[in-house]
Amino acid sequence: MTNATPALLALLLVLSVPAITIVAAGPADGGNSAVETVRLQTSSSQTPTTVNNTTNRLPLSGEVRSEYTEYGPDLGTALASADDQLRVDHDQYTIVDSEFDDATDEERKAILQAAYDRLTERAAELEQRERNATREHAAGERSSAELLRTLLRNHNEAAMLSRDLEELGNRADQVPGYSLSGSRTRATHTTLDAHRTPLRSTLGRLSERPTDNVHYDVVVSTSSTGYSVAMMDGSQYVVETSRFDNRDESAPDRFESGEAYDHIGDLYPWASEFGPSFQDNSPGYYWADVGHDHGHLEFYFDSGTGEVYREIQELSVSSLPTDDGRTWISNGLKLTATETAAGGPVKVTVVDAETGDPVRATVSVDGIEVGETDDDGTHWIVRPLGPSEITAETDAGSVSATVEAAS
């Protein structure tokens, strides 16, 4: 860095304060102009929910607030991310860059350890930030847009911290007899990776450019102990769920040699047949990744409780098992709602009631427009956890259907 860098950083830190204010004290709706439908539902605490012939799903527990929200470009996210970048760079400069080159080997070890300790503190802050935002959303004190902004902010900051962790490892290689490799740093990498998910990557793309011609409607569900965010991304159903109450970092590891891997079959018996990748990040947790016939599953389970506390799923809707579907007829239109298990996506099909020909129709859920049927008369939707009214509307009229609460 040049001699002007510290002064520039100090100036930018002062200028970045309004960015935090905008995020924390924005409009009551969190900058989201879409109508939000709130549903409160009590869910069981079984983890994960057993599903036949596809992957099990991690549910929320307790009283759940579930709603639609439309997500788009967000200036607040950009400002928050810029502030995070600045603070990460400032930490890295003050702890490492300004002293490392002129330090002795022993001083370098101390510098690197201090930097690593600060980085792990920042990683822990990401988790606490998500917990706070989740509890506030479940209590009605934070909008869905604000919760999504928090998840995306953590996604961006985790990428920055991962980059700095790599750099610390490279510098450690320059110090004889010192290393930052091993199980501890591997666990830190995995902890940061947990915040960098396919769903958040999609939210990031939406925050960077307008999507006037594409509807991205997101279902946000929270309880006091966790969150679940689901959306359709093309033909992929993407859902991310966290259960904070399934995490107990103070509990001893309950698994002996080989038992943790075998436990994957207990948690996800169908998916485990596809040969999961597995990583032991003890003490604390285990991570598994499975590519299967219906898509991709990634999850983390606690070494003490044995419970799944974070799950990421990408599922191809054309592969998912469905029910037989139910049909409603009105105004010359026939609407069929075909559901998938465990509150998964719903296939909406609209045809002419007499001829059976596909019909182009605008689809709404509880009055919120979520897209249009394709040339074959179909449109896949995600939906809130409670009972929902699905409406298909054309110039000639409309037809509505009621689907029960997701189970």
N, C-alpha and C positions, 0 to 999 in steps of 0.2 A: 504494500500500500504506500501511497505518497504521503508526504508530510501534511497535506491538506485533508487527508481522509478523516482523522479524528474530528476536526472541526465540522466537516461536511456531515459526518454521522450525527454529531450532536445537534446540528441544525435540523436535519431530517427527522430526528427523534422528536423534536419539539413540534415540527409540522405534522407529524403522524398522529398526534393526540386526537384531533377531530375524527380521524378514521375510526378510532375505538368508540367515540361518542355516537357516531352515526349508527354503528352496528348495535350498540346497547340501547339507544334511545330513539329508534326510528319510529315510524307511524305505528299505530296500534295493530294494524294488520301486517306488520313486518314488511311493507312494500309489496304485498301480494294483492292484486286487484281482483282475483278470482273469488267467487263465493265459496265459503268453506262449510261443509256439513259435518257437524260433530255428533259422534255416537259414543255412548258409554256402554260398555259391555263387560261383564265379569267372565274371565277366562280361567281355565284350569291351569295348574302349574306343572303338568306333565311335560317332561323334556327329554327328547323331542317327541312330538306327536307321531304316532305310528300311522303310516300311509302304505297301502298295498300297491305293489308293483311300480313303485317309484321312490324317490328319496323321502325320508322322514323330514318333518319341518319343526323348527324351534318356535314355540308359541310364546306369547306374553302371559303374565300372570296378574291376577287381581283385576281391578277396575280399569278398563282400557278406553282411552279417548282415541277415536279413529276418524279421519276426515280426508277429503280430497283437497288438493291444492295444486294450482298451476304454477310451474316453475319456469323462469326465463332469465334473461340477462339481469344482473344485479350489481349495481355499483358498489354497494356496501361490501360485498364479497371481495371485490377487487381491492378496495381500500384496506380491508382487514388483512388480506394476503400480503399486500405490500408492506404493511406494518410488521407482520410476522417475519418477512424476509429481512427487513431492516434490523429487527432485534436479534435474529439468528446471526446475521453477519456481524453485528456489533459485539455479541458475545464471543464469537469466534475470533474477532480481531483483538479484543481486550485480553482474552485469556491465552491465546496461542500466538497469533501472528506477530504481535508487537514484541514478543520476548524470545521466541523459540530459536531463531537463528544464532543469537549471541549467547545462548545459555550453555552451561555444562551438561553432561549426560544426566547427572543426578537432578539438576534443575529441570531438564527437559522431561524427565519422568514425572516430576511433580506437576509441571505445567499440563502435560497430557492427561494425567489423572484428574486434575481439577476440571479440565475441559470435558472429560468423559462424564464425571459426576454431574456437571451442570447439564449436559445433554440428556442424561437419564432423568434428571428432574423435569426437564422440559417434556420428555416423553410421558411422564406420569401426569403432567398438567393436561395433556390432551385428553386422557381418560376422564379426569375429574371435570373438565369442561363439558364433555358429553353427558356425564351424569347430571350435572347441574341443569343443563339445557333440557334434558329429558324430563326431569322432575318438574321443572317450571312449565313445560308444555302440557304434561299430564294434569297439572293443576289449573290449566287455562291461563297461565301468566305469560306465556310465550307463544307466538304464532308458529304455524308450520313452516312458513318461509324462514323465520329466524332459526328454527331448529335445523333446517336443511343448510342454512348458511354456516352454522356451527360445524356440521359434519364436513362440509366442503373446506372450511378453513383448516380443520384438522388434517384433511387429506393433503392440502398444500403444504402445511407446516411439517407433516411427517416426511414428505419428500425432501424438504430442505434439510431436516435433521439427519435423514439417511445419507444424504450427500456429505454432510459434515462428519458423520461417523466413519465413512469411507476415508475421508481425508485424514482423520485422526489415526486411523489404522496405518495409512501410508507414512505418516510422520513417525509413528511408533517403530516402524521398520528401520528407521534411521538411527535408533538408539540401541546400542549393544546391550543384550540381556534383558530387553523389555519388549512386551508384546501386548496388543489389545485384542488379539484373536482369542478364540475359545468359546466355551458354552455361554459365558455371560454376555459377550458382545453379540453372539448369534441370537440370543434371546432378545436383546435390544433391537436388533434388526427386525426380528419377527414381530415384536410389539409395534414397531413403527409401521410395518407392512399391513398390520390389521386395520390401520386407518386409511389405507390406499386400496380402495375397492372398485370393482366395475361400476357399481351404482354411482359412487362419488365421482368417478371419471366422467360418466355421462352428465352428471350435474355440472361438472366443470366445463364441459363443452357447451352446455346450454347457457352458462353464465358469460361465455366469451363472444357469442354471436346470436343475433335474433333468429327466432324459429317461427316466423309468421305463418308459414304454410304447413307446419307440423304441430300437432297437439301432443304435449308431454304432460300428462296428468299424473300426479304422484299421490299415492295414498300413504299418509303418515299416521302411525298408530303408536301410542305411548301408554305406559302405566308408570307407577312410581318406581318400578324396578327395571324398566327396560324400554326399548323402542324397536319398531319395525318399519322400514320404508320399502315400498314396492312400486314398480313402474313397468310399463311395457317399453322396450327399446327395439323397434321393428318387430320381428317374430320371437324375440326373446323376452321372457318374464324374468325380471331381475329383482331380487329381494334381499335385504340385509337386515339382520335381527341381532340385537344384543340383550342379554339378560344379566344385569349387574348382580342380582341376588344369587346367581350361580357361581360367583367368584369368591373365593376365600383364600387370600394369599397367606394367611397365618396358619392354615391347616397343614399338617404334614402330608407328604406324598403317600397316597394310599396304594400305589401300584408298585409291585416288585418287577423284576426283570421280565420283559415280554408281555406283562399284563396290560399295559397301557395300549399297546397296539391291538391286542385281542379285544379290548373294550370298544374299539371302533365298531366291531361287529354287533355289539350290544346296542350301541347308539343308532347306527344306520345299517341294519342288516342287509337291505337290498343293495345299497351303494357299496358296501364293503366287498361285495363279490367282484368288483372291478379293480381291486388291487390298489388301495390308497397309498399315496406318498405320505410319509410320516416323519415328524421331527420331534425329538425329545428336548424341550426347553426347560426342563426341571432345573432349579426348583420353581414351581408355580403353575405351569401349564404345559399342555401338549397341543400340537398343531397337525392337522391332516388335510389332505387335498385329494379330491377324487374326480377324475373324468369318467363319465358314464354315458349310457345310451341316451339319456334325456338332457344331458348338458354337463354342468360343472358344479361341484360342491366343495366348499372350503369351510373349515370350522376349527374352533379352539375349545378345548375342554380343560377344566380345572383339575390339577393333580390331587387336590385335597377332597373336593366334593365329587369328582368324577362327572360333573354335569357340564353340558355345553353352555358356554356363556357368549359366544359370538359365532354367527353363521352367515355365510354368503352363498347365495345360490343363483345360478344362471340356467334357466330351463327353456328349452325349445317347446313352444306351445303345441306344435304339431305332434310331439312325441308323448305328451302327457295323457294318462288315462282320464277319461271323462265319464260322466253319468249319461243316462239316456236322453237327457234334455227335456224341458217342458215348453209347451207352446201356448201362445196367446194370439187370438185373432180379433181384429177390429179395423173398420174402415177399409176393407179390402186388402189388409196387410196381415201377414202371419210372422210373428216374432218367436224364435226359438232361443232359449237361454240354456247353454250346455256348460255345466260347471265342472271344475277340476277339484281335487281333494284339498283339504286343509286350508281353505280360504284362498286357493290359487285363482288364476285368471278365469274369466268367463267368456265363452264364445257366443257372440250375439249374431244370429242369422236372421235376415229379413227377406222375405219373398212375397210375391203376389199370391194372395190367398186362393185364387182360382187356378192360375196357370202354373204356379210353383216357380216362376222365373225370378232370378235374383233382382233385388230392388236396391237402388242407391238411397240411403237414408242417413239422416243425422242422428247420432246416438247420444243420449244424455243419461246421466245417473243422478237421481235426486235433483233434477233441474240443472245440473252442471254439464255442459256440452263436452264430450270426451272424444269426438271423432266422427268419421263417416264410414259406412260399410264400403267394402271394395267391390270390384266387378262381380265377384261371386256372392255378394250379399252378406259378407261376414265382417265382423270387427271384434277383436279381442280386447277385453278391458280388465283392469284391476279394479277392485272395489273395496269400500270400507268394510270393517268387520261386521257391522250390524246389518239388519235387513235393508234392502235397497230397491228402489223403483227404477227400472230401466225403461226408457222411452225411445222409440224409433219414429222419426218424423219425416214426412215427405210433403211436397206441395199438395198432394191429394188428401192427406190426413195423417194420423199417428196411431200407434199401438203401444201399450205399456205392459210391463211385466213386473211382478214382485218376486224377488229372490230372497230366501231366508238368510238369517245371520250365518256368517262363515263359521265353520266348526273346525 
